[in-house]
Amino acid sequence: MSESEPIERLVGLLAKLPGLGRRSARRAVLRMLMQPEALMLPLAAALREAAEAVRPCAVCGNLDTRSPCAICRDPRRERGVICVVEGVADLWALERAQVHRGLYHVLGGTLSALGGVGPEDLAIRPLLARVAEDGAEEVILALPATVDGATTAHYLTDRLRPTGVRVTRLAQGVPVGGALDVLDEGTLAAAVKARRPA
Amino acid sequence: MPPNAPPGLRLTRLTLRDFRSYPALETGFRGRIVVVTGENGAGKTNLLEAISLLGPGRGLRGARMGELGRRAPAGPLPWAAAGRFENAYGRFDIGTGTTPAAEGCGSAERRAWRLDNIPLRSAGELAERVAAVWLTPQMDRLFQEGASGRRRFLDRLVWALEPAHAREVAAYENAMAQRNRLLAEDSRDTAWLAALEDAMARHGVAVAAARRGLAARLNAVLAAGVTGAFPAARLDLLCPLCEALGRDPALAVEERLRTALAANRARDAAAGAAAAGAHRADMALWHLPKRLPAELCSTGEQKALLVAVVLAHAALIAEARGFAPLLLLDEVAAHLDAPRRQALFAALAALPAQAFLTGTDPALFAPLSGLAEGFRARPGILVPDEEFPLPECA
């Protein structure tokens, strides 16, 4: 296949994105090249605009064109409840579900001694400062159910204890609409452990 | 069991492409006991390994993907193994092999599985359909080598019955490796250490409880004499966590481990490893008639003990899954004396499981003539062995 240099560069850049290999990148580029006016130039403009305008919120770490972000500025939000997430993707997931009406705090990762990610690499100090200064009533730890996620949750619980704030974690167990017989043993065990009065 | 009773699970056809020493192989199996003899290096173990790879896991050699393809000057070739199985409900095909790494998605080759030619997302779905247990000459050193080999052996036994066990072990080892790293870096972050110790305690106690459960079930089968003429045996766990679980509730054991880890940080940092935890477990296998631990038994007696454990384990799997797993017995007859061999053959004839046996000396398997189907392994091929006329039941 002969790909001229700008095409090859574009394919190479797109292929760096999560979820895209070189094959899908090439397909996307071909599609765009067939309609440069309709697809490519608007995309280029949108990329430039987003790159220049979007920045992390100085309060919670969410991505927005303004800082503080729209969620932090929203007066209808419950200011006493802060939901701690690993990354912005998790924040978006919770927002899509519209299940959390409080504020967020994006950690920027989870603790990983093997991966060289320590407490100083995460937005933990700002979280402690926020909780202390704004007098939050509850911190919800919405972290992944992995060893690193659980370690980070345990660490945060420990560091938040002196502030007296109520710290909660997401439940683990049977998914909504899920049958029991297809669940793996680990999830079933978590569900049985976390059972509650009906 | 009469030899013509239908077995629980039976491999009736095996197809290999560029797998280890086999460029291409297609062979049918009609016997419930299959004997493969041949010289060293003829590909007998490779054949058993291919069968072991038709279920979840890394097979009887625990090999990595890159080791399984047939060697070519440019490196190992992509390989494939496919088996046709029959069970009480009909037949099904399982295929596994290399998926060429998706372009641009890194170079690591991944293994793929197909059930009736439909791709499976994970091998876990196979666990309900196929299972295999095996005994290899590498296990002969189990009682001479360090505890880590015995722990792996034990964990494989647990994992075959409780697939979630592998995840608990991995989570435990992950947390432990992170704690070791922090201690090696002289970290004073007690909250971080405590968080990792909490993970070690939770996962470590889950691991210990699963091992304890397996030992109890296995010992019940061993005591019931399911293993025929093999010596009565008992598996003892040498693990303070498992012992504590016999006395106290799991949560109390977790708490104690957490406290012990926190108290021993300085000592563990100096030693470079945690002094307590699930990674310290060992096991002892007892030859009950002689009242001797396996490491003090003769090589042949050790082999007989291992055969007893493998047969008991197969019985447990049969009980749990509703079908008897395939038995893959590599060079198993060599260390056994004639009465023990006879006992093994009698036990295999009585079990509902399909068994594959390999060996260098066809004469050792002579008592199986008329019961078993025989093959001679030559480099890259299998030839029917005329010394073993196909059993009438086939």
Interface residues (C-beta under 8 A of the other chain):
Chain A: A15 G21 R22 R23 A25 L111 S112 A113 L114 G118 P119 V147 A150 T151 T152 A153 H154 Y155 D158 R159 D184 E185 G186 A189
Chain B: A102 E103 G104 C105 G124 E162 P163 A164 R167 E168 A171 N174 A175 A177 Q178 R179 R181 L182 E185 S187 D189 A191 W192 A194 A195 L196 D198 A199 H203
